[in-house]
Amino acid sequence: MRFGLFVRQSVLLALFGLGLAACAHVPETPSLAGRWDATVVVNDVEIPFPFEIFEDGAGIHGAFFNGELMIRSTGGQLENDSLTLAFAQYGARLDATFTDGMLEGLYVRGSRRRYPFRARPASTTMAPSGDPPSIAGVWIIPTESNKGEKAWRFIARQTGAQVEGAILRVDGDTGNLVGVYRDGTFVMSHFSGARPLLLEVTLEEDGSLRLVQNREQELVAVRAESPAAAELAPPTDPSAHTTVRDPDEPFRFGFPDLEGQIVTQDDPRFAGKVVLVSITGSWCPNCHDEAPFLSELYKTYRALGLEIVALSFEQEDQLVDPTRLRAFIDRYDLGYTFLLAGVPDELSEKVPQAVNLNAFPTTFMLGRDGLVRAVHAGFPSPASGEFYTAALDEVTSHIEALLAEPTDVS
């Protein structure tokens, strides 16, 4: 009797011990929430950037940063040590594995780009070294671009050894570059799911800057207010870069919307309206910079007679199934008309009335009579400071002036 009881107790204890052992070996899903110091590798160049992971009742999300702007993932999954984050507005995905306190994997953007990705929990900011010179301000970079530009701008803001800014071209800027001064050079970088860039900036003895992009392309910049800058061709004026062949001819378009219905300039929704025609593409980082502005512009002025139509130039797969474009529209709450105009290389062919149309985005502003009254090439991000504000003011002022004109255009 006692022996039987002893056996039963021994078996129960053994089973209990096995249960504890099994529980002890069940892998727990790690918590990855918090800031991370991340890098992607592009053409053998390692580009650092901040990254953040959130865990809440809605699941797990990640975020890139463009200055103060957070670019959040549209979905995510963490299973055991495997993390997947979708950025549908970019048509991109991050796949990473958590091992030994590190995340390692690939950031895949469509079929074109695959960047090795690594991240470790964020530490304190990299300590500067040396006595940093002042580079704050606007600099002019002489260049010969494939868009016909003769100069770009480098815009820098500085607090001690910390620096941020952007290179501004006619189509837009590089996104917000951030960095510190170390060993005689400001090392700046940017990655927000797009536009990976490492920029090394050195102040030369003659007062110019040497800028090296991704360890390859070398540029020179001079202060905008210097005599050297006065001898250079100025950066391209975005309001004069693109024109139309005949300003007395109404602007025409005719492309399918996302439901496959052909929409033209004669559609009743545009009759007697001020129309902003946006040349855009969901692949284009500068178009992402512009989208929040157009969203607010439309909400503010639609009741006063503004319509916006986006002529979206996408890769072939997106023309067949525009999932990325739909996510782009949803991400920025774009309530206006989108038309699938073609692939990016067809821009000039599909918009034949334009002259020197080669910047994404480009904005055509039409009066109530359908004539092009102004064109603005490109769009800067907030990283461009006063030039970003100037772009907002310029387009808004044109729209307000056109809306103030008489509604009778007969």
Secondary structure, DSSP 8 states (H G I E B T S, - for coil): -HHHHHHHHHHHHHHHHHHHHHHHTS-------EEEEEEEEETTEEEEEEEEEEEETTEEEEEEEETTEEEE-SEEEEETTEEEEEEGGGTEEEEEEEETTEEEEEEEETTTEEEEEEEEE--S----BS------EEEEEE---TTS-SEEEEEEEEETTEEEEEEE-SS-B---EEEEEETTEEEEEE-SSS--EEEEEEE-TTS-EEEEETTTEEEEEEETTSHHHHTS-----TTTS-EES-TTS----EEEBTTS-EEETTSGGGTTSEEEEEEE-TT-HHHHHHHHHHHHHHHHHGGGTEEEEEEEE--HHHHHS-HHHHHHHHHTT--SEEEEEE-GGGHHHHSTTEES---SSEEEEE-TTS-EEEEEE----GGGTHHHHHHHHHHHHHHHHHHTS-S---
